Amino acid sequence: MNKDVDIIGPYPPPFGGVSIHISRIIPLMRENGLNPIVYNQYNYENEDLKIFATRKSIKWWLTYFFKNKSPVVHFHQFSILHFPYLLLLSRLSSNKIILSIHNEKILTYPRALRLAILNTLKLSRLSCIIIVSKRLCSTMNDHKIKNVTWLPAYVPPPKTQSTPLPNEYGIKVAYNAAQLSDINAIETYGADLLLRLARDNPSIGFYIFIGEPSSKLFFEDYISQYNIKNCMVFYGKPLVEYLASANIFLRLNRKDAYGISIDEALDLGVIAIASDVCTRAKGCILYKNNDYDDLSSVFYNTINKPSEDIQISREPSKYHLQLIEIYKNLLS
């Protein structure tokens, strides 16, 4: 039996939630006898590892439509054009197609566009639609779209040696964002809230991890407005390599679908504070979304509470095992 699986989406660099997810699920697939072939929307290639760059080329997408594909094809959606593309592909090919949607953007579109996308998915013959947002999953179920499942895109980090954060402060706070290259990203990832918190707590170290290095030009100019000295910014560095040496991890997104970096923090025994904008991992400490006063209060209470009094409620994650089973069931 052919156990090839085409995976279409991002692969690091840059480091973002989806690209990290794909890079981590690949070795697990191989351990389970599967043969993943990655078509990376960015530029990294490695033929020995079967990673090929598409660079978001329209020509590649047109060619792939007629290409001899693997029995299972897994799309990680990053463009609105994927929906009509998948409708045609699912109707004209015999491949079993999985679609993963990693955000709630569909819910923010104008009503006519939102309904058009939902109806397109309803007409598509997709073997599985993986949704990381419970709100979007509920919307699709209400719309009677078939084969929808809620499954966060979390794969536990491999056990590797941790790199310590610079030890200049007694309390170290970590924060990450895929990119902070414009004001919309600043607002989405709550970076302005982070910088206010840093300004109000000058004796605490704040370590900012930004996946996309091209964010540096904009963000360096933006952060200079706050005139703070207790922030250190890392561009293009994987947060997980440093996270274990942090005392607290912050997820301040105003818009979010789940937040797998929270799982990473909790798995490493790090206290996690996050906005209540969506479903969060069990054990995370929540504050009211977009409410700086509540964030500041929760943060102050957390750093002043003995660490032994903060019980991190954590059960081993099984999301990645569920995804492996989805692949196996479609191939069997």
N, C-alpha and C positions, 0 to 999 in steps of 0.2 A: 504493500500500500504506500502510495506517495504521501509523505508527511510534510511536504513543503507548505510554508505559510508566508504569503507576502504581507509585509507590514509597511504601510505608507504613512509617513509622518516625520516629525523632527527627531534628529539624533545629535547629541552634543559633540562639539560646542555649537552654539551657546547653551548654557545650562538653564533649563526651565523645567517646570513640573512634568510636562509631557515627554520631553526629550530624555529626562532622567528615568522616567517610567519605562520607556522603550529600551534604553540601554541596560536596565536591570532585569527586564523580563527575558531578554535574549538568552543569557546563560541558563536561566531556569528552563526555558523551552528546550534547549539542547540537552540538559540533564534528563528531561522527560521524553527524549527520543524524537523531538520535533526539529524541523529544519527551517528556521526563520531566514527570510531574505528581506533586508531592509532597504526601502527606497526613501532616502533622507531628503527632506525638503530644503535642507541647508547645503553646505559645501563639502562636508567631510565624506571621504570615501575610503574603503578598505576592502578590496576584492577578496582577500583571504577570509575575512569575516562576513563576506556577502553583504556589504553595506555599499550602496550605490547612491550617488548624489543626483537629485532631480533639479535642484536649484529653482524650484517653483516654475519650471519651464512649461509653457503652454504646449510646445511641441512634444514634450515628454508625455503629458497627459493624453494628447491625441494618439500618440504611438502606443501607449499602454492599453488604451481601449481595445486595440486589435492584437495585442501581444498575447502569446501563449502564457497564461497566468497559472499560479499555483492553485490547488483545489480550494484553499481558504485564503481570502483576501481581507485584510484588516485595515480599514481606513481610519486615521485619526483626523477628524474634520478640523480644518483651519481656514476654510474659505466657503462663502455662501454658494459658490458655484459647484461645490461638491454635491449638493442635493440633487439638482437636475442630472448631473453626471452619473450619480449612483442609481437614479431612477432608470436611465437608459441602460447602464451596464447590467443592472440586476434583471432587467427584462430581456436582454439580448444575449446573456451569457449563462453558462451553467455553474459558474463558480459560486461557492458559498461565501457570502459577503457579511463581514462584521463592520459596523460603524460605531466609533466612539466619539461622543460629544463631551468635551471637557469644561464647558462653561455654560452660562445661562443667557448668552446673547440673544437667542431666539425669543426669549421672553421680553426683551427690551425693544424688539423691532416694532414698527407700526403694524396695526392689526391686520391689514391686508397682506403684508409680507409674511407675517407670522403664520397666518392661516395657509398661505401658499406653500410655505415650507412644511408645515404639518401635513397638508394634503399630499404633497410630494412624497413624504416619508410613508404615508399610508398606502400609496400606490406602488411603492418600491417593494421588491421581493428581497428583503434583507433577512438573513438567518438570525442575526442578533443585533440589537441596538443597545449599546452600553452607555448609560448616562451617569455622570458623577454627581449631578444635582438632583436632590429629591424633589424639589419644586418642579423642575422640567420633566422629571420622570412621571410625576403625578399628572402634569398637563398632557403628556403623550398618552397616558392610560385613559384619561378622560376623552381624548380624541380617538380612542379605540385603535391606536397604532399597535401592530403586532410585534411580538418578540422583543419587548422592551425590558431591560433589567437595570436596576440601580447597582452600580459597582464602582467604588472609588478606585482611581488609578494609582494605588499605592503598592509598591514592592519594597519590603524592608531593605535598608542599606546593607551591603556586605560588611562583614566584620573586618575592618582594616584599621591600621594604626591611626589614631587621631592626631591632628596637628593642633597644638595649643594656640589659643588666641593670645595676642600680646598681653602680658600680665601687668598692665599699668594701673588697673582699677580693681578694687575689692569685689565689686559686683559687675559682671559682664552680661550685656544684653545683646542677643543676636536678632537680626531681622533680614528678610530677603524679598527680592522682587525680580521678576523675569527681565524687566527693562523699566527704566525711568528716564525716557528720552523726550517727554513732553508733559505738559501740565495735566492732560487727561490721565496719563499713567500715574503721576504724582497723586492725584485724587483717588484713582481706583485702588492703588496699593497703600493708601494712607500714609505716604511718606511725610506729608506735612505734619501729621499727628506725631509721628516718630520724632521729628526734629523739634517740635514744641516740647515733647517729653524730655528730650536730651537737654534742651536749653533750661528746663525747669529742674533738672537733676544733674548738675555739673560734676558731681563727685562719682558718677556712675559711667562706665564705659559702654558706648553703643557701637556695635559692629555691623555694618550694612553690607550685605552681599547682593550684588546686581549681576544677573546672568549675562546680559548683553553688554559687551565692552563699549559699544558705540554710544551708550548712554552717558559716558563720562563728560563729554563736552557740555551737554545741557545740565546734568546734575551737579557738576562742580560749580557752575554759575548759580544754580538754584540754592544749593546748601550755603553758599557764601553769604546769602541774605540773612542767615540766622546768627552769624558771628559766634559759632560754638566751636569748642576745641576738644570735646570729648567724644567725637565721632570718627571712626576709621572706616573707609570705604574699600571694599574688595570688588574688582570688576572681573567677570569671567572665571571666578573661583567657585568650586562646588561647596555650598554651605555645609553639607553633611560631614566633610572632612574636619571641620572646626567646631561643629555644634556641640560636641560632648563636653567641651571646656567652658561652655556658657552656663550661666546660672538661670537665665530666663530667655525664652524665645517669644517674639511678638509677631502675630499675624493680624495686621491692621486693615485689611482690605475692606473697602466700602462695598465692593461688588465681588462676589466669590461664589464658587459652586461647592467646594468642599475644603481644600487646603491640606494637601498631603504632607507639607513640611511640618505640620502640627504632629502628625503621626511619627515623623522622624524624631522630633524633639522628645516626645513621650517615650519612644522606644529606647532613647539614649539616656533616659532618666532626667531630662531637662523640663522644668516647669514651663508650660505654654499658656500664654494669654492671647485671646483672639476676639474679634468682633462677633456678634451673634447674628450676622447677616445670613447665615445658612447653617445647615447641619454640620456640626463639628465632631471631631473624635472624642470619645468618652475620656474624661480626665482633664480636659482643657478648661481653663478658667475664662469665663466670658464677660465682656462688657457690652454696653449698648452701642450698636453700630453708629459711627459718626458722632459720638458724644465724647468730646475730649475730657470733660469734667469726670465722667464715669470711668473712662480709661485711666486717668490720673489717680483716681481714688482706688481702683482695683490694683493698679501698679504699686501704689504706696503701701497698701495693706499687704500685698504679696511680699515685697522686699523687706518689710518689717516683721514678718511672721517667721518664726523658726522653721527651717526647711523640713525638719522632722514632723512638723505639724501639717504640712501640705502633702496629703496622700495622693500620689498619682495612680488613678485607677486605670489599669492597662491590661488588656488581654492580648495574646499573640494575634497578629493580623492574619487573616485568611483570604483577603481579597485576591492576592496574586495566585493562590492555589485555585480559586474559583475560575480565574481567567484561563489557567492551564487546562482545567476541565472543559471549559467551553471549546477550546481548540481541539482537544481530544475527541469530544463528542461529535463535533462537526466533521472530523476526519474519519470517524469509525464507520 
